[in-house]
Amino acid sequence: MRFWITKNSELPVREQIVRQVMLGILSDDLPEGQKLPSVRALARRHRIHANTVSAAYRDLMARGWLESRRGSGLYVRPIRAAAVGDAALDSLLKSLLGTARRQGHEPEEVLRRLEHLVRPRTYERIIVVDHDPGMREILEAEIRDSITIGVEVSNSDSLTGRTDLARSLVTALTTRAEAVRRALPADVTCVPLRLRSVMESLRGQPKPDASALLSVVSRSAEIREGARMMLIAVGLDPESLCEIDPAVDGWHDRLRMSAIVVTDVAMAKRLPAGCPARVFRVIADSSIEELKHLCGS
């Protein structure tokens, strides 16, 4: 089994290891008796601290997923024998998790879908949570384009103490979702929003002329910086790129020098008529489809 460790995730590296081992066992990627990589080997391979790997392994041993064999290492522990009916159900669930993982669905998403099927909820609103007002506006605009129920925005602090969240579907970018989830009551669903891939965003777009001045316009500094890095990564000359913050006076004048303007959904509505704009969307289509499914849209 191959581990995927993301150091810039809201989910701590230790918990990433724990969850991936548990999923590997449940989906038979890590069969009973399989030896795990040593602490030193896993830490060296992913350039993480050995203490982090050791803590994750200790957690898995305490939960009964792994066992230590003296002088040999750590192994997947045999799962407790179950009744015939339970064993059949466990096998079915393992197959489901394995199939979903191969199709790119995380265990948390599978659980959300199953809960919705078993205990369907009717949501009155979607609450978009982000600390950046510009990003909140962009996410809200993209979701409103596809979802029929009400959409509102908030930051994490504003969620604390709210008593009207039972009929709300909370959502946040994947990198923020874990922190947002911790601020919510246990019975409130938080759906992480996956980002649109670079290739998906550029598909079908002709490459600008090398001499053309290209401007990136957005209220969100994160979007401006991300779009700039993305465009440089696909071969555009950094000298031909210009970031424009619409909060700065005179930003309309700077647009007149641009052959192409890259902008977000929210900002596109504020551009002057005839502006040569290419709209960049943030949310992956798969996340929009998940929200539509959960909301019955």
Residue pairs with C-beta under 8 A, 6 or more apart in sequence:
1 20
1 24
1 29
1 30
1 34
3 17
3 20
3 42
3 45
3 46
4 16
4 20
5 13
5 16
5 17
5 46
5 48
6 16
7 13
7 48
8 175
9 16
9 174
9 175
9 178
10 174
10 175
10 176
10 177
10 178
10 179
11 19
11 178
13 48
13 52
13 56
14 52
14 55
14 56
14 59
15 56
17 42
17 52
17 53
17 56
17 57
18 56
18 59
18 60
19 107
21 30
21 36
21 56
21 60
21 65
21 66
22 60
22 65
23 29
23 97
23 101
23 107
24 30
25 65
25 76
25 79
26 93
26 94
26 97
27 94
27 97
27 98
27 101
28 94
28 98
29 98
30 36
30 76
31 76
32 76
32 77
32 78
32 79
33 75
33 76
33 78
34 75
34 76
35 72
35 73
35 74
35 75
36 42
36 57
36 66
36 73
36 74
36 75
36 76
37 45
38 73
39 50
39 53
39 54
39 57
40 50
42 48
42 53
43 49
43 50
43 52
43 53
57 66
57 74
60 66
61 67
61 68
61 74
64 77
65 76
65 77
66 74
66 75
66 76
66 77
67 74
67 75
67 76
67 77
68 74
68 75
69 75
79 90
81 87
82 90
96 110
97 107
97 110
100 107
100 109
100 110
101 107
104 286
108 192
109 290
112 189
112 191
112 290
112 294
113 293
115 189
116 293
116 294
121 167
121 189
122 167
122 296
123 149
123 167
123 168
123 169
123 294
123 295
124 149
124 150
124 167
124 168
125 149
125 150
125 151
125 152
125 167
125 168
125 169
126 143
126 147
126 149
126 150
126 151
126 152
126 168
126 169
126 170
126 171
126 291
126 295
127 151
127 152
127 153
127 154
127 159
127 165
127 168
127 169
127 170
127 171
128 136
128 139
128 140
128 143
128 151
128 152
128 153
128 154
128 171
128 172
129 136
129 153
129 154
129 155
129 156
129 159
129 170
129 171
129 172
129 176
129 180
130 136
130 139
130 153
130 155
130 172
130 173
130 176
131 155
131 156
131 176
132 220
132 221
132 222
133 219
134 218
134 219
134 220
134 221
134 222
134 223
135 173
135 220
135 222
135 223
135 282
136 153
136 154
136 155
137 153
137 219
137 220
137 266
138 218
138 219
138 220
138 223
138 264
138 265
138 266
138 267
138 282
139 153
139 171
139 173
139 193
139 282
139 283
140 151
140 152
140 153
140 266
141 264
141 265
141 266
141 269
142 265
142 281
142 282
142 283
142 288
143 151
143 171
143 283
143 288
143 291
144 151
145 265
146 288
146 291
146 292
146 297
147 291
147 292
147 295
147 297
148 295
148 297
149 295
149 297
156 179
156 180
156 183
159 165
159 170
159 180
159 183
159 184
160 183
165 184
165 185
165 188
166 187
166 188
168 188
169 189
169 191
169 291
169 294
169 295
170 180
170 184
170 188
170 189
170 190
170 191
171 177
171 190
171 191
171 192
171 193
171 291
172 180
172 190
172 192
172 193
173 192
173 193
173 195
174 192
174 193
174 194
174 195
177 190
177 191
177 192
177 193
180 190
181 190
184 190
189 294
191 287
191 290
191 291
191 294
192 287
193 282
193 283
193 284
193 287
194 283
194 284
194 286
194 287
195 282
195 283
195 284
196 281
196 282
196 283
196 284
196 285
197 284
198 230
198 233
198 234
200 284
200 285
201 230
201 280
201 281
202 230
202 234
205 278
207 234
207 235
207 236
208 214
208 236
208 240
208 259
208 260
209 259
210 237
210 240
211 240
212 240
212 259
212 260
213 240
213 242
213 257
213 258
213 259
213 260
214 231
214 236
214 240
214 241
214 242
214 258
214 259
214 260
214 261
214 262
215 241
215 242
215 243
215 244
215 254
215 255
215 257
215 258
215 260
215 261
215 262
216 223
216 224
216 227
216 228
216 231
216 241
216 242
216 243
216 244
216 261
216 262
216 263
217 224
217 244
217 246
217 251
217 255
217 261
217 262
217 263
217 267
217 271
218 224
218 227
218 246
218 263
218 264
218 267
219 245
219 246
219 247
219 266
219 267
220 264
221 245
223 264
223 280
223 282
224 243
224 244
224 245
225 243
227 262
227 280
228 238
228 241
228 243
231 241
231 262
232 238
232 241
242 254
242 258
244 251
244 254
244 255
245 251
246 267
246 270
252 272
255 261
255 271
255 272
255 275
258 276
259 276
260 276
260 277
260 278
261 271
261 275
261 276
261 277
261 278
262 277
262 278
262 280
263 271
263 277
263 278
263 279
263 280
264 279
264 280
264 281
264 282
265 279
265 281
268 277
268 279
271 277
291 297
